[in-house]
Amino acid sequence: MKFYLKLLFTVSALLAISLLSTSCRKKEKILSANDNSIIETKGKTHFWYYFTTGGFEKTDLPQNAPALAPIPWTESIRICASGVSTDMNNQQTPLSYALVNRLGLLVFDEGEPVIHSDRNLFTESTMGTFVMQDNNPFFSLYKSSFFNEKANISTSSNGKQTENIADMRPFLIRYDVESGIFFPMITYENLQLESNEQITDFTWNGKQLNCSIKTTEGKNSESSRNKFSYFTVTPSVPILSISPKTAPSTIFIGESTAESFRNSKKLEDLSSAPDRLKKLIAALPKDLPILMEVSFSGNSSEISYQQALDEEKSAMLAKAIIADTWALAVFEDGTCYFSGSCYGRPIINSGKTVAFRLPKLPENFTYSYFALTGTKLYVAWEETSFYQTGRSGFIFVDLDSVLYSQFRNEK
């Protein structure tokens, strides 16, 4: 999603949403050229959910969820990232996660999905970059200086260190899998940033954070202006062990540049993607414009790939995850490509790609991030209007019914 001006996170996201909302019908026709090869998701194979201010509820259809006035995507409750654990040879179904902006973290296991939240941390902040490290999720928080009136209000006193979570301005948050509790790792105070400075994006290569800092100068929206700066954060200990109390002695803050940050988020050509991904979508035309965010199970930041970008054609947006035993790509129109086997299940179609399609969404609704645990697939949906989001939620799809039963019936 982030391309061309990737360092300007907000601009990139607005452009991606604009592409998504203006070209859905055209893209659907391209991806549905051979309907006979695509399995349709029908009947009792799926259920819909929508988000509320306190969690999520069931609905029969997304358009029947309670109407909401659209608000900027940075301030809305919506799934903004996802991740999947690796097997780790512990003979347990790997967990998967979906980060829900302003609300918390959805955790998916073999049972029902559960939302873990912390009002002190999330209700006034935008959730940013999401990373998996050794099967443990961590992510960033920031406040939009353009849309969030509290962005320039500091909760701590003159940048002094505090052990009270309510008084902190956390930058990185980790989710503890065993306890289900969120813990601040590094705060803005640890990084000596003022209340008008926000880390709107970062990359993590397993050893170092490369951060983009947006500084807003001016007291009101009419006179304010933004400037960007960059620095690196290098931990001297495993990053998951860092806390606001230990951060001053366990992190080193170094210099970075716009070029260095851009290079760390470089948009790669799809031809250079891992073979599993290229084989997964090999049936798609090579001249189809694609922007795809790809992550890997267990330990990963996202990598963005592009194919045949054209200023005169809108790109099809997609998310993909490459896991231990499976690979899956979900396009914004609901067309999905799967290969391999769900955890603990046989390989489907001799490992060859299988295409299936999620239920068609109403106009101005799109699919985005997804998570897969066992045979339980969860895909985010949202109602979009340019840079704003209205209703949002996720669909649960039973892949045992959609995929495995299909191939059992063909034997």
C-alpha positions in Angstrom: 0.0 0.0 0.0 2.9 2.3 0.7 4.6 3.2 -2.6 6.2 6.2 -4.4 6.1 8.6 -1.4 6.3 5.8 1.2 7.9 7.9 3.8 4.8 10.1 3.9 2.6 7.5 5.6 -0.6 9.4 5.5 -0.3 10.4 1.9 0.5 6.8 0.8 -2.5 5.4 2.7 -4.9 8.0 1.3 -3.7 7.3 -2.2 -4.2 3.5 -1.7 -7.7 4.0 -0.3 -8.5 6.3 -3.3 -7.3 3.6 -5.7 -9.3 1.0 -3.8 -12.6 3.0 -3.9 -12.5 4.1 -7.5 -11.6 1.0 -9.4 -13.2 -2.0 -7.6 -15.6 -2.9 -10.4 -12.9 -2.9 -13.1 -10.5 -5.0 -11.1 -13.2 -7.6 -10.2 -13.7 -8.3 -13.9 -10.0 -8.9 -14.5 -9.7 -11.4 -11.6 -12.9 -13.2 -12.5 -12.1 -13.9 -16.1 -12.3 -17.7 -15.6 -15.2 -18.2 -13.2 -15.2 -22.0 -13.5 -11.8 -22.2 -11.8 -12.9 -20.3 -8.7 -14.7 -21.9 -5.7 -17.5 -19.7 -4.5 -18.0 -19.2 -0.7 -21.7 -20.0 -0.3 -24.3 -21.3 2.3 -23.3 -21.8 5.9 -19.6 -21.6 5.3 -19.2 -18.1 6.7 -20.4 -15.6 9.3 -20.2 -11.8 9.4 -19.1 -9.6 12.3 -19.0 -5.8 12.8 -17.0 -3.8 15.3 -18.5 -1.8 18.1 -16.8 0.6 20.6 -16.5 -2.3 23.0 -15.8 -5.3 20.7 -17.7 -7.0 17.9 -21.1 -8.4 17.2 -22.6 -10.7 14.6 -24.6 -9.4 11.6 -26.2 -11.2 8.7 -24.5 -8.8 6.1 -22.0 -6.0 6.4 -24.5 -3.5 4.9 -26.9 -4.4 7.7 -24.5 -3.4 10.5 -25.5 -0.2 12.3 -24.6 2.8 10.1 -21.7 5.0 11.2 -20.7 8.4 10.1 -17.4 8.1 8.2 -14.4 9.4 10.1 -10.7 9.5 9.1 -9.1 6.1 8.9 -6.6 7.0 11.6 -9.3 7.5 14.1 -11.7 4.7 13.1 -12.2 1.3 14.6 -10.9 -1.0 11.8 -8.5 -3.9 11.3 -5.2 -2.2 10.3 -2.8 -5.1 10.3 -2.5 -8.9 10.9 0.0 -11.6 11.6 0.4 -15.4 12.0 2.5 -17.4 14.3 4.8 -20.2 13.2 4.4 -23.8 14.3 7.5 -23.9 16.6 7.1 -27.7 16.7 5.0 -27.5 19.8 2.1 -29.5 18.2 -0.4 -26.7 18.9 -2.4 -24.8 16.3 -0.5 -21.6 15.7 -2.2 -18.4 16.8 -3.0 -15.6 14.5 -3.8 -11.9 15.2 -5.5 -8.9 13.8 -4.7 -5.4 15.1 -7.9 -3.3 15.5 -7.3 0.4 15.5 -8.5 2.2 18.7 -9.7 -1.1 20.2 -7.0 -3.7 20.7 -5.8 -7.1 19.4 -8.0 -9.9 18.0 -6.6 -13.3 18.9 -7.6 -16.3 16.9 -7.2 -19.8 18.1 -9.2 -23.1 17.7 -12.1 -21.5 19.7 -14.0 -18.3 19.2 -12.1 -15.0 18.4 -11.3 -12.9 21.5 -10.5 -9.2 21.6 -7.9 -8.0 24.1 -8.0 -4.3 24.8 -6.5 -1.6 27.1 -8.4 1.7 27.2 -5.5 3.5 28.8 -3.3 2.7 25.7 -5.6 2.6 22.7 -8.6 4.8 22.9 -6.8 8.1 21.9 -4.0 6.7 19.7 -3.7 5.3 16.2 -2.2 1.9 15.9 0.7 1.9 13.4 3.2 -0.7 12.2 2.7 -4.3 13.4 5.5 -6.8 13.7 5.9 -10.4 14.7 9.1 -11.3 16.6 9.6 -14.9 17.8 5.8 -15.5 17.5 5.2 -12.4 19.7 3.3 -9.4 18.3 4.4 -5.8 18.9 3.3 -2.6 17.3 3.5 1.2 17.4 1.2 3.9 18.6 1.0 7.5 17.4 -1.5 10.3 17.1 -2.4 12.0 13.9 -1.6 15.7 14.1 -4.1 16.5 11.4 -7.2 14.5 12.7 -6.5 14.0 16.4 -7.1 17.1 18.6 -5.1 15.5 21.4 -2.0 14.8 19.3 0.0 17.7 20.7 -1.1 17.2 24.3 1.5 15.5 26.4 0.3 13.2 29.2 3.6 13.1 31.0 5.2 16.0 32.9 8.0 17.8 31.0 9.3 14.6 29.4 10.1 13.1 32.8 10.2 9.3 33.1 7.1 7.7 34.7 6.1 4.2 35.7 2.4 4.9 35.5 1.0 3.6 32.2 -1.7 6.2 32.2 1.0 8.9 32.2 3.1 7.4 29.5 3.2 8.1 25.8 4.1 4.7 24.5 5.7 4.2 21.2 6.1 0.4 21.1 3.6 -2.0 22.7 4.1 -5.8 23.0 1.3 -8.3 23.6 2.2 -11.1 26.0 0.8 -14.3 24.6 0.7 -16.2 27.9 -1.1 -13.5 30.0 -3.1 -11.7 27.3 -1.7 -8.4 28.7 -0.2 -5.4 26.8 3.1 -4.0 28.0 4.8 -0.7 26.9 8.4 -1.4 25.6 9.7 2.0 24.5 8.1 5.4 25.1 8.4 8.7 23.3 10.1 10.0 26.5 12.7 7.3 26.2 13.4 8.6 22.7 13.4 12.2 23.9 10.6 13.3 21.6 8.3 16.2 22.4 4.5 16.1 22.4 4.4 17.5 18.8 6.6 14.7 17.5 5.0 11.4 16.3 6.6 8.3 14.9 4.2 7.6 12.1 6.1 4.6 10.6 9.0 2.3 11.3 10.7 -0.8 9.9 12.3 -3.6 11.9 15.0 -5.9 10.3 15.4 -8.1 13.4 18.2 -6.0 14.7 17.3 -2.3 14.3 14.3 0.0 14.1 14.4 2.7 11.4 11.9 5.4 12.3 10.1 8.3 10.5 9.3 11.1 12.8 6.7 13.7 11.9 7.0 17.1 13.7 4.1 19.5 13.6 5.0 23.2 14.1 2.4 25.8 14.8 -0.5 26.1 17.2 -3.4 25.6 14.8 -4.2 23.8 11.6 -4.1 27.0 9.5 -0.6 28.0 10.5 0.9 24.6 11.3 3.4 22.9 9.0 5.0 19.4 9.2 8.6 18.3 8.8 10.1 14.9 8.8 13.2 13.5 10.4 14.6 10.0 10.8 16.6 8.0 13.4 17.5 4.4 14.2 17.0 2.6 17.4 19.3 -0.4 18.1 18.6 -2.6 21.1 21.5 -4.2 23.0 19.2 -6.9 24.4 16.3 -8.9 22.8 13.8 -6.2 21.9 10.9 -8.0 23.6 12.7 -7.8 26.9 12.8 -4.0 26.9 10.6 -1.9 29.1 10.4 1.9 29.6 12.4 1.5 32.8 15.3 -0.4 31.1 15.1 1.4 27.7 17.5 4.2 28.6 20.4 1.7 29.1 19.4 -0.9 26.5 18.8 1.1 23.3 21.1 3.2 21.2 19.6 6.1 19.1 21.5 6.8 15.9 21.1 9.0 12.9 19.2 8.0 9.8 18.1 9.8 6.6 15.1 10.0 4.3 17.0 7.9 1.7 17.8 5.2 4.3 14.3 5.1 5.5 12.9 4.9 2.0 15.3 2.1 1.2 14.2 0.1 4.2 10.6 0.3 2.8 11.6 -0.1 -0.8 8.8 -1.4 -3.1 10.1 -4.6 -4.5 9.3 -6.0 -7.9 7.0 -9.0 -7.8 9.5 -10.9 -10.0 11.9 -10.9 -7.0 9.4 -12.3 -4.5 9.8 -15.8 -3.0 9.0 -18.7 -5.3 6.1 -19.8 -3.1 4.4 -16.4 -3.7 5.1 -16.3 -7.4 3.7 -19.8 -7.9 0.7 -18.9 -5.8 -0.5 -16.2 -8.2 1.2 -17.5 -11.3 -2.2 -17.6 -13.1 -2.6 -13.8 -12.9 -1.7 -11.8 -16.0 1.8 -10.3 -15.9 0.4 -6.9 -17.0 -2.1 -6.7 -14.2 -1.2 -3.8 -11.9 -0.7 -5.2 -8.4 0.3 -3.7 -5.0 0.8 -6.5 -2.5 1.7 -6.4 1.2 3.4 -9.7 2.2 4.3 -11.0 5.6 5.7 -14.3 6.9 4.7 -16.3 9.9 6.5 -15.9 13.2 9.2 -13.3 12.5 8.5 -10.6 10.0 7.9 -7.1 9.0 5.9 -6.6 5.9 7.4 -6.5 2.4 5.6 -4.7 -0.4 5.7 -5.9 -3.9 4.5 -4.3 -7.1 3.8 -5.5 -10.6 3.1 -3.5 -13.8 2.3 -0.2 -12.0 0.8 2.3 -14.5 -0.2 5.8 -13.8 -3.2 5.4 -16.0 -4.4 2.2 -14.4 -5.5 1.6 -10.8 -3.5 -1.2 -9.0 -5.3 -4.1 -7.4 -4.5 -4.2 -3.7 -3.8 -7.5 -2.0 -2.5 -9.0 1.2 -0.5 -12.2 1.4 1.0 -14.4 4.1 3.5 -17.2 3.7 3.3 -19.6 6.6 4.9 -23.0 7.5 2.5 -25.2 5.5 0.4 -22.7 3.5 0.5 -19.6 1.5 -2.6 -17.3 0.9 -3.2 -14.1 -1.0 -6.5 -12.2 -0.5 -7.3 -9.4 -3.0 -9.5 -6.5 -2.2 -12.5 -7.8 -4.2 -12.4 -11.1 -2.2 -10.6 -13.3 -4.7 -8.3 -15.6 -2.8 -5.4 -17.9 -3.8 -4.4 -20.7 -1.5 -1.7 -23.4 -1.7 -0.4 -26.0 0.7 -2.3 -27.3 3.7 -4.0 -25.8 6.8 -2.3 -26.8 10.0 -2.7 -30.5 10.8 -4.6 -31.1 7.6 -3.7 -32.8 4.3 -2.3 -30.9 1.4 -5.0 -29.6 -1.0 -4.9 -30.2 -4.7 -1.4 -31.8 -4.6 0.0 -28.4 -3.5 -1.2 -26.6 -6.6 -2.9 -23.2 -6.2 -6.7 -23.3 -5.4 -8.7 -20.1 -6.1 -11.8 -19.3 -4.1 -13.9 -16.2 -3.7 -15.4 -14.5 -0.7 -19.0 -13.2 -0.8 -19.3 -10.1 -2.9 -19.4 -6.9 -0.9 -21.6 -3.9 -1.5 -20.3 -0.9 -3.3 -17.7 1.1 -1.3 -16.9 -2.0 0.8 -13.6 -3.8 0.5 -11.6 -6.7 2.0 -8.2 -6.2 3.4 -6.1 -7.9 6.1 -6.6 -11.5 7.1 -5.6 -14.2 9.6 -5.7 -18.0 9.4 -5.7 -20.4 12.3 -6.3 -24.1 11.5 -9.1 -24.0 8.9 -10.6 -20.8 10.3 -10.0 -17.9 8.0 -10.8 -14.3 9.2 -10.8 -11.5 6.7 -11.3 -7.8 7.5 -13.9 -5.7 5.6 -14.6 -2.0 5.8 -16.7 0.7 4.3 -14.5 3.4 2.7 -15.0 6.8 1.3 -11.7 8.4 0.2 -9.7 8.8 3.4 -12.6 8.0 5.7 -14.0 4.7 7.1 -17.5 4.0 8.2 -18.6 0.5 9.2 -16.0 -2.2 9.6 -15.6 -5.8 10.8 -14.5 -9.2 9.6 -15.9 -12.3 8.0 -15.2 -15.9 9.3 -14.8 -18.5 6.6 -14.7 -22.2 7.3 -12.1 -23.5 4.9 -12.9 -27.1 5.8 -16.3 -26.6 4.2 -15.1 -24.3 1.4 -11.9 -26.1 0.3 -11.4 -29.5 2.0 -15.0 -30.7 1.4 -14.7 -29.6 -2.3 -11.8 -31.9 -2.9 -13.2 -34.7 -0.8 -16.3 -34.6 -3.0 -14.2 -34.7 -6.2 -12.4 -38.0 -5.2 
